[in-house]
Amino acid sequence: MSDNPQAYAFPQRTPVFTAVVVILAAVFCGWLINRYYAPAPAFDNRGNANPADFAEEQRWKMTPEGRAKALADLQQKARTDATTYGWIDQPKGIVRLPIERAIELTAQEHARK
């Protein structure tokens, strides 16, 4: 010990004990995060999705046929939007024009300038 009788010397095991406590606390925090914030598995052990585990509006993603139908619907909507007139926001007066008509109007506007 030291010459001063009031001085206290920490035992040699204190740094090891502190390190073990810190490691255990980190492991416990990791376990809590994994337990409460990890998403529930929606796939079986072979990686196959169970459509019953998903909401009705998400089930189309489970099959190639559903994805193909969604793509075809999206392409049809894009075709319709590109070739027809329609309102985008009626109160603000914003309309949708066919692409050919929009090109004609833009060309006329630039020709006047």
Secondary structure, 3 states (H helix, E strand, C coil): CCCCCCCCCCCCCHHHHHHHHHHHHHHHHHHHHHHHHCCCCCECCCCCECHHHCCHHHHHHHCHHHHHHHHHHHHHHHHHHHHCCEEEECCCCEEECCHHHHHHHHHHHHHHC
